[in-house]
Amino acid sequence: MCSALSFSAKVIKATDIDVKGNVVYEAGQNAPYTGFIETYNEKMFLVARTEFKNGIQDGSSKKYIFLMVNYIVKLVLKMENK
């Protein structure tokens, strides 16, 4: 018996893909990609996670927004000094 909880979708970084036409492939592979592709910014924070099936975007796509750590620290210190 196979449970949905036991399924683990493949996840790769956006830097590890090849795009041929409108179809996405994992770099070096011949079969269209199925799984999640994650995009990171220059500080290695996750900024997007998109689901693909047979090389085409399918299902969920989430974008993440991160606050700067320095801003948060300054805000906390300001609140503590009140």
Sine and cosine of phi, psi and omega as CSV:
sin_phi,cos_phi,sin_psi,cos_psi,sin_omega,cos_omega
0.00,0.00,0.68,-0.73,0.00,-1.00
-0.91,-0.42,0.79,-0.62,0.01,-1.00
-0.98,-0.18,0.50,-0.86,0.08,-1.00
-0.89,0.46,-0.47,0.88,0.00,-1.00
-0.95,0.32,-0.36,0.93,-0.02,-1.00
-1.00,0.05,-0.16,0.99,0.01,-1.00
-0.98,0.20,0.73,-0.68,0.02,-1.00
-0.81,-0.59,0.94,-0.34,-0.01,-1.00
-0.95,0.32,0.57,-0.82,0.04,-1.00
-0.95,0.32,0.61,-0.79,0.02,-1.00
-0.76,-0.65,0.79,-0.61,0.07,-1.00
-0.75,-0.66,0.27,-0.96,0.04,-1.00
-0.99,0.10,0.47,-0.88,0.01,-1.00
-0.88,0.48,-0.39,0.92,0.03,-1.00
-0.97,0.25,-0.16,0.99,-0.05,-1.00
-0.96,-0.29,0.50,0.86,-0.02,-1.00
-0.85,-0.53,0.37,-0.93,0.18,-0.98
-0.85,-0.53,0.65,-0.76,0.06,-1.00
-0.90,-0.43,0.84,-0.54,0.01,-1.00
-0.85,-0.52,0.93,-0.36,-0.13,-0.99
0.94,0.35,-0.83,-0.55,0.06,-1.00
-0.94,-0.34,0.29,0.96,-0.08,-1.00
-0.93,-0.38,0.69,-0.73,-0.03,-1.00
-0.99,-0.15,0.71,-0.71,0.04,-1.00
-0.81,-0.59,0.53,-0.85,0.20,-0.98
-0.93,0.36,0.67,-0.74,-0.05,-1.00
-0.77,0.63,0.78,-0.63,0.04,-1.00
0.99,0.11,0.03,1.00,-0.02,-1.00
-0.96,-0.29,0.41,-0.91,0.00,-1.00
-0.99,-0.14,-0.36,0.93,-0.03,-1.00
-1.00,-0.01,0.63,-0.77,0.08,-1.00
-0.83,0.56,0.56,-0.83,-0.13,-0.99
-0.98,0.19,0.68,-0.73,0.14,-0.99
-0.80,-0.60,0.82,-0.58,-0.01,-1.00
0.57,-0.82,-0.37,-0.93,-0.02,-1.00
-0.96,-0.27,0.58,-0.81,0.12,-0.99
-0.89,-0.46,0.80,-0.60,0.00,-1.00
-0.95,-0.32,0.68,-0.73,0.03,-1.00
-0.93,-0.38,0.74,-0.67,-0.02,-1.00
-0.88,-0.47,0.49,-0.87,0.08,-1.00
-1.00,0.07,-0.07,-1.00,-0.07,-1.00
-0.91,0.42,-0.33,0.94,0.04,-1.00
-0.99,-0.11,0.16,0.99,0.03,-1.00
0.92,0.39,0.49,0.87,0.15,-0.99
-1.00,0.01,0.68,-0.73,0.05,-1.00
-0.91,0.41,0.82,-0.58,0.00,-1.00
-0.91,-0.42,-0.34,0.94,0.04,-1.00
-0.38,-0.93,0.52,-0.86,0.06,-1.00
-0.65,-0.76,0.88,-0.48,-0.10,-0.99
-0.81,-0.59,0.65,-0.76,-0.02,-1.00
-1.00,-0.08,0.70,-0.72,0.02,-1.00
-0.81,-0.59,0.55,-0.83,0.09,-1.00
-0.70,-0.72,0.83,-0.56,-0.03,-1.00
0.79,0.61,0.63,0.77,0.10,-0.99
0.99,0.13,0.02,1.00,-0.03,-1.00
-0.87,-0.49,0.65,-0.76,0.04,-1.00
-0.84,0.54,0.76,-0.65,-0.08,-1.00
-0.48,-0.88,0.79,-0.61,0.03,-1.00
1.00,-0.02,-0.57,-0.82,-0.16,-0.99
-0.98,0.21,0.48,-0.88,0.14,-0.99
-0.61,-0.79,0.85,-0.53,-0.04,-1.00
-0.85,-0.52,0.66,-0.75,0.09,-1.00
-0.91,-0.41,0.63,-0.78,-0.06,-1.00
-0.90,-0.44,0.64,-0.77,0.04,-1.00
-0.90,-0.44,0.77,-0.64,-0.02,-1.00
-0.89,-0.46,0.66,-0.75,0.10,-1.00
-1.00,0.09,0.50,-0.87,0.05,-1.00
-0.93,0.37,0.72,-0.70,-0.02,-1.00
-0.87,0.50,-0.66,0.75,0.00,-1.00
-0.86,0.51,-0.65,0.76,0.01,-1.00
-0.89,0.46,-0.69,0.73,-0.01,-1.00
-0.90,0.43,-0.69,0.72,0.01,-1.00
-0.88,0.47,-0.71,0.71,0.01,-1.00
-0.89,0.46,-0.64,0.77,0.01,-1.00
-0.90,0.43,-0.68,0.73,0.02,-1.00
-0.90,0.43,-0.70,0.72,0.02,-1.00
-0.89,0.45,-0.62,0.78,0.02,-1.00
-0.90,0.44,-0.65,0.76,-0.02,-1.00
-0.93,0.36,-0.59,0.81,0.00,-1.00
-0.94,0.34,-0.47,0.88,-0.05,-1.00
-1.00,0.09,-0.02,1.00,0.01,-1.00
-0.98,0.18,0.00,0.00,0.00,0.00
